[in-house]
Amino acid sequence: MSPRCRKCAPVPEDVRVAADLLGSRWTLTIVYAAHSGATRFNELKAAVGNIPPRTLVTRLAELEQAGVIERIVIDARPPQVEYRLTEEGLRLESLLAALSAFAAR
């Protein structure tokens, strides 16, 4: 019998970085919820579900730092903040569609 052990190629660093970002709990659901357009914090919280507010703030900051979501402050009284996917965030649409199709099975 021949051994089944094969040598696997190392995972590229950019794949590891993306997996670390998108693998955090709630992150993909936040990106999915933001795909409908600009949303405010409470709209995202309602769409995502039972996410603690502190976690939502943390995930939004991580996504903003990664360039997936942009935070837009609207000059109003009181000030308003909206979150919108960037061009990078919009590129995740095919990934979200594949996840949706997988989950529907």
N, C-alpha and C positions, 0 to 999 in steps of 0.2 A: 504494500500500500504506500502511496505517496503522501507525504505530509500536506495538510491543508493550510499550513501557516504560510501566509504571503507577506511580502514586505509592502506596507502601505506608504504612499507619499505623504509627507508632512502637510498639515493643513496650513494654507497660506495665512499670513498675519492679518490681511484685510478681512478674510472670512472670520477669523477669531474675533476681531474687533466688532464686526457686525453682529455676530452671534452673541457676544457679551451684551451689546446694547439691546438687541431685540429679544434676547432670552430672559430679560428681567421680567418678573411678574407684572402684569397689567400693561406692559409697553405696547404689545401688538394690538390690544383692544383699544388703547388710547389712539393709536395711529388709525385704526379702522374707524373709530368714531369721528376723528378729525377729517376723514376723507369726504365727508358731505359738504365741506366748506368751512369758512371761519366760524369758530365756536367760542363761547365764553366758558369760564371755569365751571360754573354750575351746570351748564348744558353738557359739558364733557362728563362731569361727575354723574349726572343722571343717565347718560347714555352708557357709560362704562359699567355702572352698577354699584356694588357694595365696596367701593374703594375708599380707604381712609383719605381724608383731605391732605394730610401730610405726605402720603405716598404719591398722590396725584401731583402735588407741587414738585416733589423730587423727580418723578418720571418726566414731567414737562420740562424741568430744567435740564435733565440729561438729554432729552430729545432736542432741545434748543441748542445746547452746546454741541451736539453731533451734527447740527444743520438740517435736521429732519422737520422740525417745527419752528415757526417764528412767532414771537410774542409781539403783539402790536398794541401799543397804548393809545387809546382814543382820548383826545383832549375834550373832556366833557365834565360836567359837575353831577355827581362824583365821577372821577376818572374811570374809564372802562378799559378792560383788557380783553383782547381776542387772541385766539391761537389759530394759526393757519399752517397747513403743510407747505413746505418749500418745494422747489423743483426736485430736490433729493427725496423728499418725503413722497411726492407724487410718483416717483419711480418705483415705490414699493407696491403700487397697485396690483401688479401681476402676482406678487407674492401673496397679497391678501386675497386675491381671487382664487389662487390655488389652495390656500388654507380653507377658504369658505367651501370650495368644492370638496375638499377632503373631509371636512366636518359634516357635510351634508350626506355622505355615504352611510 
